[in-house]
Each structure stands twice: as C-alpha cells, then as structure tokens.
Amino acid sequence: VHKHQLLFFLGSSQRYDFKTDTTQLQRDTRQLQGDTQQLQRDTRQLQGDTQQLQGDTRKLQGDTQDTRQLQGDTRKLQGDTKQLQRDARQLQGDTRKLQGDTKQLQRDARQLQRDTKQLQRDTKQIQRDTNQLQRDTKQLQRDRKQLQGDTKQLQRDTKIWCSSVFVL
C-alpha cells in the first residue's frame, strides 16, 4: 500500500505515524523470518529424528524386548509432544496477555498525560485565584482602614454636632 493510499484509507481527520509502524513492521518481519528459519531447522531435525526412528524400528522388529522399549519411548515421545503442544498454547496465551497489558499500559500513559495537563491547568487556575485573593485581601485591608478613618471622622463630627446642639 502506498503512503497516499493509506492516508486516503485512514481519512484526513486521523493522524498516522508511518515511521513508527514501519519500524515495528520491519522488526516483526525479521522476527517472523527468524522463527521461520528456526522452524525449518526444527523440521529438518525432526525429519532426521524420524528417519533414525524408522531405522531403529526395522532393527528392533525381531526382538520383542527391544520392541517394548521402543513402545515405551514412543509413549514418552507422545507425552513430550503433548507437553510441547500445551507449552505452545500457554505461550500463545501469555503473548495475548502481554499484548493486552501493553495496550492497557499505553492507554494508562495517555490518561496520565491528560491528567498531568489537567493538573497543570488546575495549578495555573489556583495561582490566578490565589493572586486574585491576595489582591482582594489588600483591597479589603484598604477598605477597612478607610472605614476606620471614616468612623473616627464621624465620631468627631458627631461630637462637634452634639456640642453645637447643646450650645443652642
């Protein structure tokens, strides 16, 4: 898929990080190639083991005791195969869980970023509110001093008025 085709597919309202996804895809591809090569080596090894087992079977057909031993070995191999299958299923389950945990961790990181930004906004608002409160407190102190001055002036004016009334 060409870059412009993928952009059209995703739509212009979405942003897509091609570099990150391409890098991850390259890593996944290399991992898959390595796993495929290992599987091929294991298959060749299994073919060699199978051929060896076939040769041993032909050698042991005439010997009943050896045949019983081979049957026991075969049962053990079957048990080992079943255990290997169980281990493979467990690994698949663990891988799915790890993928889920990774996605949850990514969601948590995005939520933490949002919470941090909100906290920063809240902190700035608190600072603004604190500054306003300090300004209001200073104004209140000035108003109180003015009121005290006005009260004293009123008391003086009242004394003067009372004195003039008594004089009359």
Protein Blocks (a to p, Z undefined) as FASTA:
>chain_A
ZZklmmmmnopkbccdfklmmmmmmmmmmmmmmmmmmmmmmmmmmmmmmmmmmmmmmmmm
mpmklmmmmmmmmmmmmmmmmmmmmmmmmmmmmmmmmmmmmmmmmmmmmmmmmmmmmmmm
mmmmmmmmmmmmmmmmmmmmmmmmmmmmmmmmmmmmmmmmmmmmmmZZ
